[in-house]
Amino acid sequence: MSLNDTFKALSDPTRRRILDLLKERDMSAGDIADHFQMSKPSISHHLNLLKQAELVLDERHGQHIMYSLNTTVFQELMKWVLQFNGEGKDRQ
């Protein structure tokens, strides 16, 4: 996981909204697109960036690809962020 890719993916409000949707349940690209007023290729671009950052996983189910959150990356990200909580205080 690259933190740069993760932060780049999280910097966009559309991608954060996609993550919020996937928090509720796994969804196909079409299901996700139904929540936005943008083209399906644009949604696909956002999903690809989220996949590159390893924030979402995709799995083929018949003719559909289902997207889900990769909670492992969120756990690693939180671990990285939490290392700044208190550790820096000891160095002052």
N, C-alpha and C positions, 0 to 999 in steps of 0.2 A: 504494500500500500504506500502510495506517495501522498504525503500530507499536502503537497502543492495541488495535486489533482483533487483531493478531497475538498480543500478550501475553495478551489475554483468551482467545483460542482455545487457547493453549498452557497456560493455567492449570488446565484441567480434565483429570483423569487419563483419563477416557474418550476425550477427543479426542486426547490424546497416544498412547493405545493404538491408536486408529484410524490415526494417522500411522505408528506402528510397523508395523502390518499393511500399509499401502500402500507402505512402504519395500521390502517383499518382492516385491509385485506389484500391478498394477492389480486392482481388485475392484469388484463391483456392491454396491449397498446391502444386498441379501440375503446376499451372501457375508460382508460385514462384520458384519451382524446376527447371523450364526451364531456369532460369537465372543463374544457378550455375552448376558447374561440380562436383557434389557430389551426393551421393545416396539420394533417397527420405526419407529413415529412418533418415538420418542425418538432412535433412531439417525439418522433423517432430520434432526431438529433439530440434532444435533451436526454432521452433514455440512454443513448449511446455514451454521452458524457458521464452519466451516473454509473453506467456499467464500467467504463474505463477507470473511474474512481473507486470501483468495487463497492459502491454504496447500494447497488441493486444487483440481484441475480436474475437470470432468465432461464426458463425451462420450457421446452416444447411439450405441449399437451395436444396431441392431434394436429390440427391445422393452426392452432393458436400458440403464441409464446406468452407464457405467464411471467409477470415480473413480481418480485418480492424484495423486501428489505434484507440487506446483508447485515444483520445485527452485530456480527463479529467486528466489522469495521467501526461501527458506532462505539462499541466497547473499547476498542483500541484508541479511538479518538478521545473518548472521555478519560481514559487512563493517562493519555498524553497531557490533556488539559489540567487534570487534577494534580499532576506532579508540581504545578506551580502554586498550589494551595498549601501554604505553610512552609514549603521547602526553602523558598527565598528568604523567609523571615529569619532563619537561623544564620544567614550569611551577613546580616546587617550589623 
